[in-house]
Amino acid sequence: MSDIVVGPDGKARCAWAGADDSLVRYHDKVWGKRTYDESALFEALTLGVFQAGLSWSIVFGKRDAFRSAFHGFDVPRVAAMTERDIDRLVRDVSIIRNRAKIQATIENAKAMRSASPSLAALARSYATDRKRGPRSLADLPTSTPGADSFSKQLKSQGYRFVGPTSAYAFMQNVGVVNDHLRGCFRATGYTQRRTD
């Protein structure tokens, strides 16, 4: 099972977690754990916006900088950001300085404040309790019919940069689906809650 590695702590994990301590913590405490917390949902949505066309490692490496730039993913504060804030963030070398993605993040915060059903309710409606995860990385889909439907609903509510692939990555991140590979210690336990 080359897609599973055993860490120094003796725990078997999805190999994508690697040996980087912060990525291991993210794998263990965040990714795939179900949450409907507003700021956690907004963070997952935002990281997905910035990942479009880029690798996850680049985006994840800037996670703390994004948290700082977007007020700890506080939805009302981000929704109130102005063109002046966008100009400032476009010059911020600690984040990915893509104006369209920065604007989309602010628009997504506005959508979160007004959309009905809420993002949490919408995510909850797609939650699965599948008991077994994929066997290998090759078995992981990049999208599903559910993600396509979810993406369409998000777009109809005014969300941006939320195509089916981004929607599925969001669903994985917030535990709507648990795609930890079989053999990973996190492959079970859909009812686990995040601790980060």
Rosetta silent file (secondary structure, phi, psi, omega in degrees, C-alpha in Angstrom):
SEQUENCE: MSDIVVGPDGKARCAWAGADDSLVRYHDKVWGKRTYDESALFEALTLGVFQAGLSWSIVFGKRDAFRSAFHGFDVPRVAAMTERDIDRLVRDVSIIRNRAKIQATIENAKAMRSASPSLAALARSYATDRKRGPRSLADLPTSTPGADSFSKQLKSQGYRFVGPTSAYAFMQNVGVVNDHLRGCFRATGYTQRRTD
SCORE:     score description
SCORE:     0.000 S_00000001
   1 L     0.000   76.610 -176.578    0.000    0.000    0.000 S_00000001
   2 L   -68.104  -15.495  178.918    2.380    2.709   -1.220 S_00000001
   3 L   -84.017   -1.721  176.116   -0.374    5.299   -0.883 S_00000001
   4 E  -119.347  134.965  176.149   -0.274    4.752    2.906 S_00000001
   5 E  -125.871  151.437  177.157    2.764    5.579    5.049 S_00000001
   6 E  -103.623  122.716 -178.432    3.458    4.881    8.698 S_00000001
   7 L   -80.748  174.173  178.768    4.746    7.897   10.598 S_00000001
   8 L   -58.974  -22.416  179.180    7.254    7.986   13.466 S_00000001
   9 L   -84.602    0.687  178.421    4.261    7.841   15.849 S_00000001
  10 L    85.671    1.547 -178.888    3.266    4.461   14.413 S_00000001
  11 L   -90.207  135.477  175.072    0.081    5.775   12.755 S_00000001
  12 E   -82.810  131.200 -177.595   -0.747    4.813    9.180 S_00000001
  13 E  -134.420  161.370  169.666   -1.695    7.854    7.092 S_00000001
  14 E   -58.622  133.520 -174.813   -2.512    8.842    3.534 S_00000001
  15 H   -61.559  -24.605 -178.596    0.868    9.336    1.869 S_00000001
  16 H   -62.608  -19.854  178.595   -0.057   12.861    0.697 S_00000001
  17 H   -68.159  -24.033  177.725    0.401   14.033    4.305 S_00000001
  18 L    59.555 -150.215 -178.041    4.132   13.399    3.890 S_00000001
  19 L  -112.503   -2.439  179.745    6.486   14.147    6.764 S_00000001
  20 L   -68.324  124.189 -175.000    5.802   17.879    7.145 S_00000001
  21 H   -56.511  -42.487 -177.251    4.490   18.407   10.696 S_00000001
  22 H   -68.469  -37.135  178.625    1.905   21.024    9.722 S_00000001
  23 H   -70.956  -36.588  175.837    0.545   18.887    6.880 S_00000001
  24 H   -62.867  -44.130  177.830    0.415   15.831    9.153 S_00000001
  25 H   -61.980  -41.438  178.780   -1.558   17.853   11.730 S_00000001
  26 H   -61.740  -46.435  177.459   -3.886   19.071    8.977 S_00000001
  27 H   -58.330  -44.474 -173.893   -4.409   15.489    7.780 S_00000001
  28 H   -76.098  -35.072 -169.149   -5.042   14.248   11.322 S_00000001
  29 H  -111.627  -17.397 -172.765   -7.221   17.039   12.715 S_00000001
  30 L  -120.669  -63.601 -168.213   -8.908   18.842    9.805 S_00000001
  31 L   -61.992  122.008  177.408   -9.161   17.162    6.389 S_00000001
  32 L    88.309   -4.964  176.563  -12.179   14.894    6.173 S_00000001
  33 L   -90.370  128.795 -174.394  -13.547   15.734    9.624 S_00000001
  34 E   -65.792  130.839  175.298  -17.102   16.940    9.395 S_00000001
  35 L  -145.343  145.571  172.494  -17.674   20.572   10.291 S_00000001
  36 L  -124.721   16.937  177.430  -20.443   23.078    9.757 S_00000001
  37 L   -67.178  131.634 -174.280  -18.611   25.908   11.536 S_00000001
  38 H   -57.175  -48.732 -176.947  -18.948   29.084    9.473 S_00000001
  39 H   -69.829  -33.202  177.208  -15.301   30.145    9.550 S_00000001
  40 H   -67.256  -41.120  176.751  -14.076   26.589    8.876 S_00000001
  41 H   -63.427  -42.782 -178.992  -16.408   26.311    5.886 S_00000001
  42 H   -66.729  -38.402  176.586  -15.274   29.706    4.617 S_00000001
  43 H   -61.354  -47.820 -179.689  -11.613   28.754    5.015 S_00000001
  44 H   -60.588  -41.536  178.561  -12.131   25.546    3.027 S_00000001
  45 H   -62.943  -44.454 -177.970  -14.004   27.458    0.342 S_00000001
  46 H   -66.112  -45.275  178.405  -11.284   30.124    0.173 S_00000001
  47 H   -60.435  -36.086  176.324   -8.407   27.667   -0.031 S_00000001
  48 H   -65.928  -38.609  176.211  -10.272   25.973   -2.873 S_00000001
  49 H   -58.906  -47.738 -176.450  -10.651   29.280   -4.704 S_00000001
  50 H   -74.872  -21.038  179.134   -6.924   29.902   -4.515 S_00000001
  51 H   -75.024  -22.497 -177.116   -6.056   26.313   -5.424 S_00000001
  52 L   -50.311  116.218  179.139   -7.748   26.593   -8.832 S_00000001
  53 L    83.103    0.555 -178.489   -4.939   25.986  -11.331 S_00000001
  54 L  -126.409  170.543  177.661   -2.307   25.526   -8.609 S_00000001
  55 L   -84.460  152.112  179.195   -1.003   22.697   -6.455 S_00000001
  56 H   -61.235  -37.446 -177.071   -2.395   22.056   -2.984 S_00000001
  57 H   -62.378  -36.719  178.273    1.099   22.301   -1.447 S_00000001
  58 H   -64.783  -47.462 -178.083    1.492   25.901   -2.673 S_00000001
  59 H   -67.056  -45.326 -178.623   -1.881   26.933   -1.253 S_00000001
  60 H   -61.504  -36.420  178.951   -1.455   25.013    1.996 S_00000001
  61 H   -63.290  -18.375  179.817    1.960   26.631    2.521 S_00000001
  62 L  -108.048   12.382 -175.588    0.200   30.008    2.574 S_00000001
  63 H   -55.464  -47.143 -179.351   -2.690   28.949    4.825 S_00000001
  64 H   -65.223  -37.154  178.601   -1.609   31.103    7.784 S_00000001
  65 H   -66.211  -39.906  175.770   -1.046   34.091    5.509 S_00000001
  66 H   -63.184  -40.618  179.489   -4.547   33.683    4.054 S_00000001
  67 H   -59.007  -41.953  179.310   -5.939   33.464    7.592 S_00000001
  68 H   -69.511  -45.319 -176.996   -4.273   36.781    8.394 S_00000001
  69 H   -63.573  -33.589 -176.408   -5.245   38.451    5.103 S_00000001
  70 L  -111.076   40.056  169.063   -8.898   37.439    5.463 S_00000001
  71 H    51.302   45.855  179.101   -9.417   38.297    9.138 S_00000001
  72 H    63.986   24.906 -177.950   -9.276   34.745   10.459 S_00000001
  73 H    58.604   36.589  174.475  -11.926   33.797    7.888 S_00000001
  74 L   -79.784  110.081 -171.184  -14.483   35.918    9.707 S_00000001
  75 H   -58.438  -50.643 -179.126  -17.286   36.044    7.131 S_00000001
  76 H   -60.651  -38.914 -179.794  -18.864   39.423    8.034 S_00000001
  77 H   -66.859  -39.780  179.290  -15.471   41.159    8.139 S_00000001
  78 H   -69.916  -39.383  178.954  -14.429   39.737    4.763 S_00000001
  79 H   -60.506  -26.107 -178.913  -17.818   40.588    3.230 S_00000001
  80 L   -88.925   -0.617 -179.257  -17.202   44.213    4.269 S_00000001
  81 L   -65.521  150.020 -172.903  -13.805   44.409    2.535 S_00000001
  82 L  -114.664  177.799  175.753  -13.478   47.136   -0.093 S_00000001
  83 H   -58.675  -34.633  177.448  -11.634   47.803   -3.327 S_00000001
  84 H   -62.929  -40.083  176.090   -8.922   49.410   -1.219 S_00000001
  85 H   -63.848  -40.703  178.588   -8.505   46.111    0.647 S_00000001
  86 H   -60.909  -46.420  178.727   -8.276   44.268   -2.669 S_00000001
  87 H   -59.162  -39.719  178.779   -5.532   46.656   -3.858 S_00000001
  88 H   -65.101  -43.794 -177.643   -3.652   46.073   -0.596 S_00000001
  89 H   -70.369  -30.221  176.503   -3.920   42.276   -0.874 S_00000001
  90 H   -63.370  -23.945  178.118   -2.778   42.292   -4.496 S_00000001
  91 L   -95.218   -3.089 -176.133    0.494   43.732   -3.166 S_00000001
  92 L   -81.815  106.156 -175.407    0.761   41.263   -0.244 S_00000001
  93 L   -71.409  -10.129 -179.061    3.618   38.902   -1.137 S_00000001
  94 L   -80.032  -14.033  179.499    2.662   36.444    1.617 S_00000001
  95 L  -117.531 -179.961  173.494   -0.454   35.283   -0.293 S_00000001
  96 L   -82.919  115.609 -168.884   -1.292   34.378   -3.888 S_00000001
  97 L   -90.979   62.725 -179.759   -1.790   37.809   -5.424 S_00000001
  98 L  -106.920  110.964 -175.542   -4.518   37.034   -7.912 S_00000001
  99 H   -56.778  -43.798 -177.531   -7.038   39.881   -8.059 S_00000001
 100 H   -62.562  -38.380 -179.740   -9.856   37.710   -9.446 S_00000001
 101 H   -73.853  -35.224  175.879   -9.436   35.156   -6.638 S_00000001
 102 H   -64.661  -46.384  177.909   -9.255   37.857   -3.979 S_00000001
 103 H   -61.579  -41.043  179.340  -12.433   39.426   -5.369 S_00000001
 104 H   -62.165  -37.951  178.944  -14.090   35.997   -5.505 S_00000001
 105 H   -62.014  -43.469  178.746  -13.257   35.413   -1.847 S_00000001
 106 H   -66.761  -42.427  177.458  -14.972   38.656   -0.868 S_00000001
 107 H   -63.481  -36.494  178.481  -17.975   37.856   -3.091 S_00000001
 108 H   -66.917  -36.319  175.828  -18.160   34.381   -1.541 S_00000001
 109 H   -63.753  -41.304  177.524  -18.265   35.928    1.933 S_00000001
 110 H   -63.036  -41.620  178.417  -21.155   38.116    0.778 S_00000001
 111 H   -63.370  -39.925  179.314  -22.923   35.057   -0.633 S_00000001
 112 H   -61.184  -33.567 -178.413  -22.439   33.212    2.650 S_00000001
 113 H   -74.380  -24.427 -172.293  -24.160   36.053    4.490 S_00000001
 114 H  -117.377  -17.186 -172.098  -27.226   36.090    2.254 S_00000001
 115 L   -69.260  145.056  174.633  -27.634   32.665    0.637 S_00000001
 116 L  -138.255  124.352    2.318  -30.505   30.394    1.521 S_00000001
 117 L   -69.001  161.739 -179.839  -30.088   27.605    2.295 S_00000001
 118 L   -65.949  163.775  177.619  -26.892   28.483    4.130 S_00000001
 119 H   -59.482  -40.334  179.073  -23.582   26.935    3.100 S_00000001
 120 H   -62.191  -44.745 -179.485  -23.691   24.785    6.249 S_00000001
 121 H   -66.561  -39.064  179.236  -27.203   23.517    5.439 S_00000001
 122 H   -65.189  -45.847  178.109  -26.255   22.891    1.828 S_00000001
 123 H   -60.829  -43.175 -179.799  -23.109   20.982    2.831 S_00000001
 124 H   -58.877  -36.433 -177.369  -25.122   18.980    5.376 S_00000001
 125 H   -69.308  -18.254  179.033  -27.561   17.938    2.641 S_00000001
 126 H  -101.940   -1.354 -175.746  -24.697   16.313    0.687 S_00000001
 127 L   -63.355  139.175  178.704  -23.050   14.569    3.656 S_00000001
 128 L  -118.338  158.067  175.579  -22.448   10.848    3.280 S_00000001
 129 L  -121.203   38.950  177.090  -21.782    8.123    5.795 S_00000001
 130 L   -56.057  133.030 -173.361  -19.881    5.822    3.483 S_00000001
 131 L   -86.112  -21.144 -177.423  -18.129    3.273    5.679 S_00000001
 132 L  -127.677  134.340  179.747  -15.101    2.517    3.515 S_00000001
 133 L   -83.739  179.447  177.335  -12.770    4.948    1.823 S_00000001
 134 L   -63.556  153.111  179.715  -10.997    4.582   -1.521 S_00000001
 135 L   -75.175  -34.247 -174.526   -8.351    1.866   -1.828 S_00000001
 136 L  -149.545  168.957  175.786   -5.710    4.113   -3.426 S_00000001
 137 H   -59.043  -33.889  179.948   -4.993    7.641   -4.634 S_00000001
 138 H   -64.448  -24.235  179.768   -5.859    6.423   -8.124 S_00000001
 139 H   -85.553   -7.558 -179.545   -9.376    5.642   -6.866 S_00000001
 140 L   -75.330  123.711  177.157   -9.953    9.181   -5.595 S_00000001
 141 L   -76.728  156.794  172.177  -12.306   11.058   -7.902 S_00000001
 142 L   -92.581  -16.279  176.079  -11.668   14.675   -8.787 S_00000001
 143 L  -160.536  167.886  178.115  -15.408   15.229   -8.969 S_00000001
 144 L  -143.872  167.131  174.426  -18.672   13.324   -8.615 S_00000001
 145 H   -57.669  -36.784  177.437  -22.282   13.828   -9.741 S_00000001
 146 H   -63.358  -40.747  178.590  -22.978   15.112   -6.213 S_00000001
 147 H   -66.499  -36.062  177.394  -20.154   17.632   -6.514 S_00000001
 148 H   -63.432  -43.855  178.409  -21.504   18.761   -9.890 S_00000001
 149 H   -65.677  -43.137  178.844  -24.929   19.351   -8.341 S_00000001
 150 H   -60.504  -45.172  178.470  -23.385   21.078   -5.320 S_00000001
 151 H   -58.439  -44.341  179.984  -21.334   23.329   -7.613 S_00000001
 152 H   -63.076  -40.509  178.482  -24.437   24.339   -9.570 S_00000001
 153 H   -65.309  -42.179  178.474  -26.291   25.221   -6.374 S_00000001
 154 H   -61.385  -46.327  179.993  -23.362   27.296   -5.130 S_00000001
 155 H   -60.690  -38.494 -179.598  -23.114   29.174   -8.430 S_00000001
 156 H   -66.854  -20.438  178.278  -26.859   29.870   -8.375 S_00000001
 157 L   -92.926    0.517  176.997  -26.355   31.498   -4.952 S_00000001
 158 L    99.973    4.967  177.473  -23.617   33.806   -6.250 S_00000001
 159 L   -73.951  149.705 -178.287  -20.498   31.876   -5.235 S_00000001
 160 L  -122.447  156.122 -178.021  -17.494   32.152   -7.538 S_00000001
 161 L    57.870   44.095 -177.302  -14.609   29.797   -8.455 S_00000001
 162 L  -127.664   55.005  175.071  -16.734   26.827   -7.384 S_00000001
 163 L   -69.317  175.536 -177.355  -16.618   24.392  -10.298 S_00000001
 164 H   -57.131  -37.818  179.545  -17.238   20.670   -9.711 S_00000001
 165 H   -68.161  -44.394  177.196  -13.578   19.929   -8.910 S_00000001
 166 H   -64.458  -39.427  179.018  -13.368   22.785   -6.397 S_00000001
 167 H   -63.090  -40.332 -179.993  -16.731   21.770   -4.943 S_00000001
 168 H   -68.729  -39.560  176.983  -15.515   18.201   -4.459 S_00000001
 169 H   -60.985  -39.748  175.909  -12.279   19.375   -2.818 S_00000001
 170 H   -61.469  -46.165 -179.389  -14.425   21.470   -0.457 S_00000001
 171 H   -60.365  -39.865  176.412  -16.616   18.448    0.306 S_00000001
 172 H   -65.011  -47.038 -175.174  -13.506   16.390    1.131 S_00000001
 173 H   -58.723  -45.565 -173.683  -12.003   19.146    3.250 S_00000001
 174 L   -94.277    9.315  173.423  -15.059   19.685    5.474 S_00000001
 175 L    79.983   14.595  172.596  -15.939   16.005    5.817 S_00000001
 176 L   -61.346  -38.166  167.051  -19.027   15.932    3.625 S_00000001
 177 L  -124.437  151.233  176.971  -17.184   12.908    2.237 S_00000001
 178 L  -113.717  102.924 -177.098  -14.291   11.176    3.977 S_00000001
 179 L  -102.591   24.871  169.674  -11.732   10.218    1.353 S_00000001
 180 L   -64.023  136.865 -174.674   -8.981    9.036    3.677 S_00000001
 181 L   -70.736  151.788  175.679   -7.640    5.893    2.067 S_00000001
 182 L   -58.102  133.228 -176.191   -8.300    2.442    3.443 S_00000001
 183 L   103.551  -24.091  175.649   -5.532    1.635    5.884 S_00000001
 184 L   -73.486  139.873 -179.166   -5.262    5.253    7.078 S_00000001
 185 L   -64.156  -17.292  178.618   -6.142    5.628   10.749 S_00000001
 186 L   -95.315    7.158 -175.594   -8.547    8.423    9.730 S_00000001
 187 L   -71.290  -13.526  177.453  -10.420    6.303    7.171 S_00000001
 188 L  -119.275  171.251  174.965  -13.251    5.678    9.635 S_00000001
 189 L    92.556   53.719 -179.311  -15.173    7.896   11.987 S_00000001
 190 L   -60.811  -22.855 -176.828  -17.445   10.112    9.940 S_00000001
 191 L   -88.134   -0.273  178.044  -18.893   11.615   13.096 S_00000001
 192 L   -62.847  143.915  177.891  -15.537   12.934   14.305 S_00000001
 193 E  -106.068  156.257  178.875  -15.400   16.691   14.706 S_00000001
 194 L   -66.697  151.720  174.318  -12.486   18.960   13.920 S_00000001
 195 L  -120.324    4.943  179.075  -10.075   20.006   16.597 S_00000001
 196 L  -129.340    0.000    0.000   -8.270   22.702   14.576 S_00000001
